[in-house]
Amino acid sequence: MTDRRSDKEKNRFSARALRYGRVGANVGGVAARIAARRLFGLDPERERDAASLASALGGLKGPIMKVAQLLATIPEALPAEYAAELGQLQSQAPPMGWPFVRRRMAAELGPEWEGKFARFAHEAAASASLGQVHRAVSHDGRALAAKLQYPDMQSAVEADLAQLAVLFSVHARMRPAIDTSEMLKEISARLREELDYDLEARHTRLYGIIFSDEPLIRVPEVLPELSTRRLLTMTWLEGRRLLDYTARPLEERNRIARAMFRAWWYPFSQYGVIHGDPHLGNYTVFEDGEGRAAGINLLDYGCMRTFAPKFIQGVIDLYHGLLRGDRALVVHAYETWGFAGLSNELIDILNIWANFIYGPMLDDRVRTIADRVSPGMYGRKEAFTVHRGLQEKGPVKVPREFVFMDRAAIGLGGVFLHLSAELNYHRLFNDTIAGAVLADVAGRQRATFADARVPLPEGSI
């Protein structure tokens, strides 16, 4: 890949200082008010403070929005009032206009960049927290998607991560149910990785290798000659929004759900990698020649998480422990993940959430994901019980590897809720994890990651 770094793209102190000034005072003010009220024994006015915090953050479009929405999806990462407010924030950033795009493209591919495309759309096809996508056409006629990062994103990310530390400090003053210190490290690492489009290109190639013979799942092809660390050009995959299929016949909805299940669980169980962003915009549906849903396009490989084979074995051990009622195996799984100092009471509390997440896969029959529980109430009883239990017996420190695993599993469940799919998740899961033994996963991981030039996760064998 080519890489022409502009001075404007460096992590400038002035850019960080400007961003701190725009949001830091307001976020810090909310934290200070909460701390003062607790110091004098007053009950925090959580709902008002949550709204104030959302207002303080809402003026910024960029990484902090992505982080805020992430926190809203992780149970107990923040108090419920804060999660509700942050979940309403939008991650869409105003798109760059054409003059700005033209300068950014010249910084990445050189002054003659337009000649490297047969066509390049002036208007963005989509915009998000870190960049925007333009449609283009290659000289050999292929439809392309050019993902261009906004300027000064490294500065923005570092400034926003500092504010994330403030958010967690607010949480720490509220008798938290979980210790978020490892979560902060994990979110920071993943968000910094999203700035590296070269790494995203390698993850895209990795998934292309994994699903090369899978008819239900399509992965875009990266064009390295038209890509840099801040520009990612790949083939455009035609498809429609997943939500456009919620009223389709059950057969089509089930086909989409099976594709989604495999797209997530197969790479994890066999290769130790997950697509960590469950946002519905990261998937589209392609159709067969008769206009029926045929499978999914798996898009956007910025937020990925790789795991050492030992962690994968822990996930499978927990499943078998819950399935057989083998408490020793369940405890072993938690310890494998990195949970430490767990009392019997804390294990019982964690098992409530584990039985919720694994529930459909423990049940050997055709069912919906919610199974006669209204979608609006799905998981609420379990979340409330876990929160109450951890408040009494915790806090518990969540291992960093657990953060995106849990988030992605919840996001996947949300897709199945939208589709009202009726599947035997038990059989799907057992078919998917077949052959996922430690030595085999380690061997596949070494070979496939090397082919895609993706670094092996820490602790791999």
N, C-alpha and C positions, 0 to 999 in steps of 0.2 A: 504493500500500500504506500502511496505517496503521503507526505506529511509536511506541509508548509505552514509553520506556526507563525501566526501574527502576534505582534506585541500586545495587541488588544485582547488576545485570548489568555494571556498569562494571569496568574492569580494575583491581581493587583491589590495593594492595600487600600487604595482609594475606592475601588469597587466594593470591597468588603465593608469599609467604613460607611459608605453610603447606605448599603443594605441594612447594616446594624442600626443606623440612625432611623430608618424608615419603620422598622418593626420592633427593635429591641426595647425602646422606651415603653411602648404600650404593653408588650408581653411582660417585661419586668415589672411594670406597674401592677398588673393583675397578680403576679406572684407576691409582690410586696403587700398588697391588701390582704391576701389570704394569710400570709405569715403574721401580719399584725393582728388580725382577728383571732388567730389561734393562740398567739402569745398572751392575749388578754382574756382567753377563755370563751370567746364568742363563737357561735356556730358559723362556719363559712357559708356565705350566700352563694352556693355553688351554681345555681342556674344563672344568676346574674353575671357571676364571674366567667362562667363558660361562654355566655354570649359576648362578653367583653373580649375574651381571648379570641373567639372566632372573628370578631370585628377587627382586632389588631392584626390577625394573620390574613384576613380577607383582602387587604390592600395589596398583597404580594401575589403575583402569579408566577409560579415556578416551583423549585424543589420543595419548598416548605409545604405547598399544597399537597404534593405527593406524600410527604411524610405524615401530614395531618390525617389524610384519608387512610393511610396505612394503619395509624394508631387506632382509628375508629373501628377497624376490622379485627383487632386483636383483643380477645376478652381480657379485661382487667388491666390493660396497658394504661388506661386512664379512667377516672371516674365516669360513670354512665352519662352524667350531664355533659361532660366535656366531649365524650365520644359522639354523642348525638349531635352536638353543634358542629364539631369538626367534620363529621360525615356528610354534612350538607355543603361543605366548601367545594368549589369546582376547580379541577386541576388545569382546565383549559387556559392557555396563555394567548394574549392577542398575537395574531400572526405577524411576522415581519413583512413589510411591503417590498415590492419588487426592487427598488433601488438598493435596499439593504440586503436582500437576497443575492443580488448580482455581485455586490462587494464581498459577501461572505463566501460565495462560490468561487470567486477569483482568488480569495485567500487560501482556499483548499486545493483547487485544481489548476491555478494559474490564470493569467489574463485571457487566454484563448479557450477558456473552459466550455463556452457554449458550443464550439465546434466539435466537442467530444460527444455531443448528443445530436440525434436527428431532430428531436423536439424537446423542449423543456417548458412546462406550464409555469406562467407567471404567478398564478394564484395557488396558495397552499391547498392541498386536498384534505389535510388534517393538521391540527396543531395540538400540542400537549405541553407537559410541564418543562421538558428539557429541549425540545426542538419541534420542527414541523416537517411535514412530508409533501413533496411535490411530485406530481406525475411527470414522466418523461418517456421518451422512446429512444432506443439504441439505434445505431446505424444498420444493424442487421434486422431491425423491425420488432424487437422484443419490447413489450410494455414494461416500464421500470417505475420503481418508487425510490426517490432520493430523499433520505432523511437527513436534514441539516440542523445541526445544533445551534441554539441561540448563542450570541456572544456573551463572554464573561460568566459562563455557567460554573466554572470552577470556583470563582469568587462567590457566586450566589450560593453554591452548595455548602462551602465552608462557613459562610455567614449563617445560613439556615440551620446547619447542624449545631452551631453554638446556641441558637434559639431552641433547638430540640432539647438540649441539656437543661435549659430553663424550664421547659414543659415538664420534664421528668422531675425536676426539683420541686415543682408545684405538687406533683403527684406524691412525692416522698413525704410531704407535710400532711398528708391526708390519711394517715394510718393505712397504707396500701396493702392490698392482698398479695401482691407479688413484688419482688425486688427487680427493678427494671435495668440494673446496671449493665447486664450482659446484652439486653435488648438494644441499648444505646450503641454499644460497640458493633452489633450486627447490622443495624439499620445504617449506621455511618459507613461501614465497609461496602454494603451493597449499593448505596446511593453514589458513593465515589466511583464504583465500578461502572455505573450507568453512563458516566461521562466518557468512557473509553469505547468508542464505536469499533475500534479494531478488535477488542475483546468480544463485543457483541457479534461481530462478523464471524469470529471463530466459534462462538456458541451456536450461531445459525448453521454453520457447516457441520457442527457436531450433531445437531438434530436432523440435518439432511442425511447424514450417514445412518443414524439410528432408524429413521423412518423411510429409508430408500425403497423398501419393498412393501410399504404399508399403503393400501389403496384408500383408506379412510382419512389419511392425514397428509397434507401438503405443506412443504416448507419452502420459502423463497430461496433463490440462488443468489449469492453475493457476487458482485462484479468488483474485484479488488482493484482494477485499474481506474475505477471511478469512485474509490472510497479512501477515506483518511480516518484519523482518530476522531474527527468531528463531522464527517460526512459518510453516510452509509448508503450505497446504491445497490439495489437488489431487484430481482424480477417482481413485477406486480402480479399478485394473485387475485383474480376476480372472484368476488363472493358478496354475499349479502349479510346484513347484521343477524346475529344469532336470535335476537328478540323478534325478528320477522317470522320466525318459525314456531312460535308458541301456540298458534292455532292450527298448525298442520296436523295431518293424521298421525296417530300414535306411532305407526311404523317409522315415519320420518323422524319424529322427535326422539325415538329410541335409538335410531341410527346415529343421530348427532350426539346423544348422550354416551353411547358406546365409544364413539371417536374421542370425545373429551376425556372419558375415563382412561382410555389407552394412552392418549397424548400426555397425561400427567403421571399415571402410575407405572407405565412400562419403562420410561427413561429412569425413573427413580429406582425401581426395584432391580433393574438389570444393569444400570450404568451409574447410579448414584448422582443423578442430576434432576432438578425440577425447574419448571417454568414458574417463577415465583410471583408473578403478577396476575391475579385472577380477574382483572378488569375485562368486562365483556367486549370492549373495543379491541382486544388483542386476539380475537377469534372472528373469522367470518365463515360462512357456509357456502360450499360450492355444490352445484346441482348436476344431475345427470342430463342426458339428452331429452328427457321428457319433463324437465322442470321440477324434479323431486330432489330433496336433500340427499346428497351422496357422501358428504364428509366435511371436514373442516380444514380451513387454512389456519395454520398456527403462526401468528405474527409477533413481532417485537420481542427480541431476545436480550433486552437490556437488563432486566431484573431476573437473574438466574442464581441458583444456589446449588453448589456441588457438595457432596457428602462422602466421607470416608466409608468404605464397606462396612465397618463395624457399626456405624450409626444405622445403616440400612437393616442390618441384622437385628438391631434393637427394635426397629419398627415392626419387623416380621415376628420377633419374639413376643412383643406386646400383644399382637393380634392372636397368636396361638395361646398365650397365657390367658387372655380374656375368653377365648373360645372354649378352652378346657377347664376354666376355673383354677388355673395353676398360679397361685399367688407368688410363689418363689420365682417363676419365670417372669411375671409382671414386674416384680421388684428389680430383677436382673435387667430388664429392659430399661426401666427408668435410670438405673445406675449407668448403663451403657450410654445413654443419652447425655449423662453428665449431671443429673439431679443428685444432690448430696444431702446427707443428714435428714432423710425423710423418716418421720415417725409413722407408726401405723395409721394414725388419724389422717396425716397428710396423704398417705398412699390411698386411703379410702376416698378422699376428696378428689385426688387426681384421677382415680378410676371412674368417677362420675363423668368427667369430661371425656376420658378415653372411650368409655362405653357409648357416649353420644357420637363421637367422631367415627368410631369403628362400627357403630350399631348396624347400619345397613349391610355391612360386609360380614357381620356375624350371623345374619339371618338368612338361612338357605331357602329362600322363596322369592317369587316375583313380587315386587312392591314398589311404591314410590319412595323417594328419599325421606319424606316426612312421615309417611305411613299413618294416615288418618289424623295427623296433627296439622292444624291450619298453618300455612306458610308463615303467617305473621307471628305465630307463637313458637315456631320450630327453634329449639335450642334455648328458649328463654328460661324455662324451668331449670334446666341443667346449669345454665350460666348463673342464675340467681343462687342456686344451692352451692355451687362452687365458690362464688364470691363470699357468701356468708361463712362457709367453712374455712376459707383461707383467711378471712378477717379474724376469726377466732383462733385458728391454729397456726397461721402463717406469720410473716410472709414467707413465700418460697421463691428462691432464685431460679428463674427460667434460663436454662442453657441457651446460648446464642443460636445454636443450630436449630432449635425448636421453633424460632420465631417465624421464619418464612414457610417452614413445613406446615405449621398450624394455620397460618394465614391462607396458604394456597389450598389446603384441604377444605377450609370453610368457603373459599371462593368457588371451588369446584362444586361443593354442595349447593351453593346458590344457583349455579347453572342448571343443575338437575331440578331444583325447585321451579325455576322459570319454565323449564321444558315439560314439567309434570311427567317425566319419563317413568316407565314401569319396567324394571329390569331385575334380574337376579344378581345383585351386587356381590353376593357371596361367591358365586361361581366366576364372575368376572375377575374378582380379586385373586382367587386361587389360580385361575388360568394365567393371570399376569405375573404372579410371583413365582411360578414354577421355574425351577432352576436358579433361583436367586440365593444361592449359597455363597458363603464368604469368599472362598477361593475363586469361584467362577466370576463373581462380580468384580473382584480385584483384577482378574485377567482381562475381562472385557473393558474395564475402565482404563487400564494402562494402554491397551492397544488403540481403542477408539479415541481417547483423549489425545494421544500422540498424533493420530491421523488428522485431527481437527486443530492441532496446536493449542489445545486448551490445557492450562496447568492443572495438575492433579491436586485434589483437595488435601489439606493438611491431615496427616494421620493415615494416608493411604498406604497400602502394602504392595 
